[in-house]
Amino acid sequence: MRDDHEGHTELLLNALPPGDHSARKIELIDRAADEMGIELVEGVARVRGDANAAIPIPELARLVHFQAHRLAEDLRYGLEARATFDPPGTFSNACHVAIVEVDPETGRVTLEKFVAAEDAGRIINPMIVAGQLHGGVVQGVGQALMEMTVYDSDGQLLTGSFMDYAMPRAADLPSFVLAEHPVPAKTNLLGAKGCGEAGCAGSLTSVMNAVLDALAERGIRHLDMPLTPFRIWQALHDANRAGTPSSPQ
């Protein structure tokens, strides 16, 4: 398999590789040989009707693969087939709703309720899909509210361990309300779509929008992630004092 770095993948296949598609490849080879008037019988390739014009298939393979220079230039195919497969993209779909409470005294955000409905295409294992959605939602919540790398003025990482790098814990999260709305994809035979990425993308944006909606009545329209208690408290403090929103660093 080769990648041409332009979004295409090139597959190089032996003439008779093992695997589930071997029978189909043998059928295609037999059909091609028949069209050219060649018989493949008893390990020999021979011209139909002329038993003397024959060559053992292993010897033919060695000739084509190792001694292609002995063949006419337009017959130097080698033992490989090339094809480019450039399928259309398949995307999962989801709808996420977050209900949050913001404490104006401390800036702390509490995620009161989280509801998500996801279309992951045809679902083979519902438990795995639910686990992917749970993990993706928590990842998005963490990025929206607390996860952040911090460096000092000398470039030293200050959040290099889990003692300093904040991640969501079970106590920071409600029980999720999840629903499935599977619509099989039309771009692959399984009808499958992704599932993990929808949890992260949906939860991050819904939590951010919910918090900013709660702060909108104070004139705050924008805050950078993560929405830590200090950032929210500082924005509320600045808005109360000056009547304009701020974006604390």
C-alpha positions as CSV (number, residue, x, y, z in Angstrom):
1,M,0.0,0.0,0.0
2,R,1.4,3.4,-1.0
3,D,0.1,6.9,-0.2
4,D,0.7,9.5,-2.9
5,H,0.4,12.3,-0.3
6,E,-2.6,13.8,-2.3
7,G,-5.3,11.9,-0.6
8,H,-5.1,8.8,-2.8
9,T,-4.0,5.3,-1.8
10,E,-2.4,2.9,-4.3
11,L,-2.7,-0.8,-3.6
12,L,-0.1,-3.2,-5.1
13,L,-1.5,-6.7,-5.2
14,N,0.3,-10.0,-6.1
15,A,-1.4,-12.0,-8.8
16,L,-2.7,-14.6,-6.4
17,P,-2.4,-13.3,-2.8
18,P,-4.0,-15.3,0.0
19,G,-7.1,-14.0,1.6
20,D,-10.9,-13.7,1.1
21,H,-10.6,-12.4,-2.4
22,S,-8.4,-15.1,-3.9
23,A,-11.3,-17.0,-5.5
24,R,-12.4,-13.8,-7.2
25,K,-8.9,-13.0,-8.5
26,I,-8.5,-16.6,-9.8
27,E,-11.8,-16.2,-11.6
28,L,-10.7,-13.0,-13.3
29,I,-7.3,-14.5,-14.3
30,D,-9.1,-17.5,-15.9
31,R,-11.5,-15.3,-17.7
32,A,-8.6,-13.1,-19.0
33,A,-6.7,-16.2,-20.2
34,D,-9.8,-17.5,-22.0
35,E,-10.2,-14.2,-23.8
36,M,-6.6,-14.4,-25.0
37,G,-6.9,-18.0,-26.2
38,I,-4.8,-19.3,-23.3
39,E,-5.6,-22.5,-21.4
40,L,-4.5,-22.8,-17.7
41,V,-4.5,-26.5,-17.1
42,E,-2.5,-28.8,-14.8
43,G,-0.1,-26.1,-13.8
44,V,0.7,-25.1,-17.4
45,A,-0.3,-22.1,-19.6
46,R,-0.7,-23.2,-23.2
47,V,-2.1,-21.9,-26.5
48,R,-5.5,-23.4,-27.1
49,G,-5.2,-26.1,-29.7
50,D,-1.4,-26.3,-29.6
51,A,0.0,-28.5,-26.9
52,N,3.5,-27.7,-27.9
53,A,3.1,-23.9,-27.2
54,A,3.1,-24.2,-23.5
55,I,5.0,-23.1,-20.4
56,P,4.7,-24.1,-16.8
57,I,3.0,-21.4,-14.7
58,P,5.8,-21.1,-12.1
59,E,8.3,-20.6,-14.9
60,L,6.0,-18.0,-16.5
61,A,5.8,-16.2,-13.2
62,R,9.6,-16.2,-12.8
63,L,9.9,-14.9,-16.3
64,V,7.4,-12.1,-15.8
65,H,8.7,-11.1,-12.4
66,F,12.5,-11.5,-12.6
67,Q,13.2,-11.4,-16.3
68,A,10.7,-8.9,-17.7
69,H,13.5,-7.5,-19.9
70,R,13.1,-10.6,-22.1
71,L,9.6,-9.7,-22.9
72,A,8.3,-7.2,-25.4
73,E,8.1,-3.7,-23.9
74,D,4.3,-3.7,-24.0
75,L,4.1,-7.0,-22.2
76,R,6.2,-6.0,-19.1
77,Y,3.3,-5.9,-16.7
78,G,5.0,-7.7,-13.8
79,L,3.0,-9.5,-11.1
80,E,1.2,-6.5,-9.7
81,A,-2.0,-4.7,-10.3
82,R,-2.6,-1.0,-9.5
83,A,-5.7,0.8,-8.6
84,T,-6.7,4.0,-6.9
85,F,-9.6,4.1,-4.4
86,D,-10.8,7.5,-3.5
87,P,-14.0,7.1,-1.6
88,P,-16.3,9.9,-0.5
89,G,-16.1,10.9,3.1
90,T,-18.4,9.4,5.8
91,F,-19.3,11.5,8.8
92,S,-21.3,10.8,11.9
93,N,-24.0,13.2,13.0
94,A,-25.1,14.1,16.5
95,C,-27.1,16.6,18.5
96,H,-25.9,17.7,22.0
97,V,-27.6,19.8,24.6
98,A,-25.8,21.0,27.8
99,I,-27.5,22.6,30.8
100,V,-25.0,24.4,33.1
101,E,-25.0,26.5,36.2
102,V,-22.5,29.3,36.7
103,D,-21.7,30.5,40.2
104,P,-21.1,34.3,39.9
105,E,-19.2,34.5,43.2
106,T,-16.6,31.9,42.3
107,G,-16.9,31.5,38.5
108,R,-17.3,27.7,38.9
109,V,-19.3,25.9,36.2
110,T,-21.5,23.0,37.1
111,L,-22.7,20.7,34.3
112,E,-26.2,20.0,35.5
113,K,-27.5,17.8,32.6
114,F,-26.1,16.6,29.3
115,V,-28.2,15.0,26.5
116,A,-26.8,13.6,23.3
117,A,-28.3,11.8,20.3
118,E,-26.0,10.3,17.8
119,D,-26.2,8.9,14.3
120,A,-23.3,6.4,14.0
121,G,-24.7,4.6,11.0
122,R,-25.3,0.9,11.4
123,I,-24.3,-0.1,14.9
124,I,-22.7,-3.5,15.3
125,N,-21.9,-3.3,19.1
126,P,-24.0,-0.8,21.0
127,M,-21.9,-1.0,24.1
128,I,-18.7,0.0,22.2
129,V,-20.6,2.9,20.6
130,A,-21.9,4.1,24.0
131,G,-18.4,3.9,25.5
132,Q,-17.0,5.9,22.6
133,L,-19.7,8.5,23.1
134,H,-19.1,8.7,26.8
135,G,-15.4,9.1,26.4
136,G,-15.8,11.7,23.6
137,V,-18.2,13.8,25.7
138,V,-15.9,13.8,28.7
139,Q,-13.0,14.8,26.5
140,G,-14.9,17.8,25.1
141,V,-16.1,18.9,28.6
142,G,-12.5,18.7,29.8
143,Q,-11.3,20.9,27.0
144,A,-14.1,23.4,27.4
145,L,-13.8,23.8,31.2
146,M,-10.4,22.9,32.5
147,E,-7.7,21.2,30.4
148,M,-4.8,23.6,29.7
149,T,-1.0,23.4,29.3
150,V,0.7,26.3,31.2
151,Y,4.3,27.4,30.8
152,D,6.3,29.9,32.8
153,S,8.3,32.8,31.4
154,D,11.3,30.6,30.8
155,G,9.3,28.1,28.7
156,Q,9.1,25.5,31.5
157,L,6.0,23.4,31.4
158,L,4.1,23.8,34.7
159,T,1.4,21.3,34.0
160,G,3.6,18.3,33.3
161,S,1.9,15.8,35.6
162,F,-1.7,14.9,36.5
163,M,-1.1,16.6,39.9
164,D,-1.1,19.9,38.0
165,Y,-3.0,19.2,34.7
166,A,-6.7,19.3,35.4
167,M,-8.9,16.6,33.8
168,P,-12.6,15.9,34.5
169,R,-13.4,13.4,37.1
170,A,-16.6,11.5,37.8
171,A,-17.6,14.1,40.4
172,D,-17.5,16.8,37.7
173,L,-20.0,15.1,35.5
174,P,-23.7,14.2,35.6
175,S,-25.1,11.0,34.3
176,F,-25.4,11.4,30.5
177,V,-28.7,10.9,28.7
178,L,-27.8,9.2,25.4
179,A,-30.0,8.3,22.4
180,E,-29.2,6.5,19.1
181,H,-30.6,7.5,15.7
182,P,-28.7,5.2,13.3
183,V,-29.0,6.0,9.6
184,P,-26.8,3.6,7.6
185,A,-24.1,5.3,5.5
186,K,-24.4,4.9,1.7
187,T,-20.7,5.1,1.1
188,N,-19.7,1.7,2.4
189,L,-21.2,-1.8,2.5
190,L,-21.5,-1.9,6.3
191,G,-23.4,1.3,6.4
192,A,-21.0,2.3,9.3
193,K,-19.9,5.8,10.4
194,G,-17.6,7.1,13.0
195,C,-18.8,7.5,16.5
196,G,-16.0,8.8,18.9
197,E,-15.4,12.1,17.3
198,A,-19.0,13.3,17.5
199,G,-18.9,13.0,21.3
200,C,-16.0,15.4,21.6
201,A,-17.0,17.9,18.9
202,G,-20.6,18.1,20.2
203,S,-19.9,18.4,23.9
204,L,-17.1,21.0,23.6
205,T,-19.3,23.4,21.6
206,S,-22.5,22.8,23.5
207,V,-20.8,23.4,26.9
208,M,-19.1,26.5,25.6
209,N,-22.3,27.9,24.2
210,A,-24.3,27.1,27.3
211,V,-21.8,29.0,29.5
212,L,-21.7,32.0,27.3
213,D,-25.5,32.0,27.1
214,A,-25.6,32.1,30.9
215,L,-23.1,35.0,30.9
216,A,-24.7,36.9,28.0
217,E,-26.9,39.0,30.4
218,R,-23.8,40.4,31.9
219,G,-22.6,41.5,28.4
220,I,-20.0,38.8,28.0
221,R,-19.9,37.5,24.4
222,H,-16.6,35.7,24.2
223,L,-14.2,33.8,26.4
224,D,-11.3,31.6,25.3
225,M,-11.1,28.0,26.4
226,P,-10.8,26.6,28.9
227,L,-13.5,28.3,30.9
228,T,-11.8,28.0,34.3
229,P,-13.4,29.5,37.4
230,F,-10.8,32.3,37.4
231,R,-11.4,33.3,33.8
232,I,-15.2,33.5,34.4
233,W,-14.8,35.3,37.7
234,Q,-12.4,37.8,36.1
235,A,-14.7,38.4,33.2
236,L,-17.7,38.9,35.5
237,H,-15.7,41.2,37.8
238,D,-14.5,43.3,34.8
239,A,-18.0,43.4,33.3
240,N,-19.5,44.6,36.6
241,R,-16.8,47.2,37.1
242,A,-16.6,48.7,33.6
243,G,-19.8,47.6,32.0
244,T,-17.9,45.9,29.2
245,P,-16.8,42.2,28.8
246,S,-13.2,41.2,29.0
247,S,-11.2,38.1,27.9
248,P,-8.8,37.3,30.7
249,Q,-5.7,35.3,29.8
